[in-house]
Amino acid sequence: MYWIYLDFPQLALDLLQREYPANQALAIHHNKQIIQLNHFAYQLGVYLGCSLNTAYQLAPQLRLYEQTDLSCAAYFNDLAQQALRYSAQVALHPEQGLYISGAGMLSIYEKPERHLKQLAKHYQQQQLSLRIAHADTALAARWLVRSQDLKQRGSGSQQLMDLALTASDLPANQVSSLQAMGLYTVKQLNALPRPELRKRLGEDSLAALDQALGLQDTPLTFIQQKAHYQQRFPLLSETHTTQGLMFPLKQACLHLQQWLRQRQLCSNSLILELHFRDKPNEQVLIKSARLLQTSQDWLALFSLKLATLRLPAAVTEFSLYCNALYPLGSEVRGLFESQQATSDSLLFDQLSVRLGEQAISRLSCQADYRPERASQYRSLHQDVVLNDPSLFARPCWLLPQLKPINIQHYTLLSPPERIASGWWDDQSINRDYYMAQSPQQGVAWICQENQQWYLHGWFA
């Protein structure tokens, strides 16, 4: 059993760098002092702890942001959700850190180092700076991470006993007092008698030390997997055209595909929310007649929908929401039931996206034997659960009303089918239906009612 701790020491700065070109100097300040800066600002002479006046003198083109104006909570929560792909137990630390349990993961990764490597690779692909380490306890892994330099990613070999007290979570005044006594490492501190430790550290600090050493369990609250998909996608540069949205949408659809595949889910509804500069946000609803999972299917529908839109202002970012989730394979209703052709469903999707959902309807069967009421129009996305109750053939073209005919011009081809129904709503019928051959027009569907013959439809 092992624990991994992973944190993002400059998450706000990493997110800012996505929105600016690589040669833009960026920095974050707090209490009028620089607390984070990118590499280009460092090359211009800006350094951590310098005042704002000094920073502007060194780099007049520097873009400065106040720490309190940058909220990364929503993005960090999404990063925590991503960690559930690599472990079933993930807990949050307020300082943008993740406790990741290695329970049961050795059968997958064989060694903790492989687990670390996989996690680091996943987050580095998103251009995020991180620090990561593993240990036998959750708190020990965090202390090891705090001892590392930002460039030394993935190093978990340092032993807890040799760890400097400055890397621990012990209060700074306690650490200073212990150093004044000649105690610099966890090993030296742990060598003191227990009563002496309790006297000098207090209950809270002693409990933290015991949790790091594995003498006590670390109280953690594990996060739960989201029941829906929600993700923001900032753009590197704002765009005024829908064509400029297609590349970031492709990346977003790949992210959605990965999320769905991990959970063995699919969906038929997706909401795209566009964030405009100086304009209210707008939502674009995409619906499908099929249950989709792959990025190619979603991207094809987005391409059709965006071709009909006009952007009122520049788009700065967009969000994707997916709440209608279904287990993969839920479209299969029976072993011997015929499935709808994929090409038909694709055509329905394309027509619905281009013309609007309200413009597309389909016929479905009704539990009524009267031909005029045996079917009705339903929404394209409404499930059809009723089957045709008749064992007899039905024409593909039904006339809107009965048309009187001369039976001498028709040749009967089938035995009669008696339909007597509708007595409960005062629109009853009592007819005998036949398939009949017309010399000029093909196979017809005719009936006899009250000694009169009528034409009711044509077979293809």
Salt bridges, closest charged atoms under 4 A:
ASP7 OD2 - ARG131 NH2 2.83
GLU66 OE1 - HIS29 ND1 3.16
GLU66 OE2 - HIS30 ND1 3.53
GLU95 OE1 - ARG142 NH2 3.05
GLU110 OE1 - ARG114 NH1 2.95
GLU113 OE2 - HIS134 NE2 3.34
ASP169 OD2 - ARG142 NE 2.94
ASP169 OD1 - ARG146 NH1 3.73
GLU196 OE2 - ARG200 NE 2.64
GLU203 OE2 - ARG198 NE 2.94
ASP210 OD1 - ARG194 NH2 2.32
GLU238 OE1 - ARG277 NE 2.57
GLU317 OE2 - ARG232 NH2 2.75
ASP349 OD2 - ARG290 NE 2.90
GLU357 OE2 - LYS287 NZ 3.67
ASP368 OD2 - ARG370 NH2 2.80
GLU372 OE2 - ARG431 NH1 2.89
ASP383 OD1 - ARG333 NH2 3.94
GLU417 OE2 - ARG394 NH2 2.75
ASP425 OD2 - ARG370 NH2 3.00
ASP432 OD1 - ARG418 NE 2.38
GLU449 OE1 - ARG431 NE 3.19
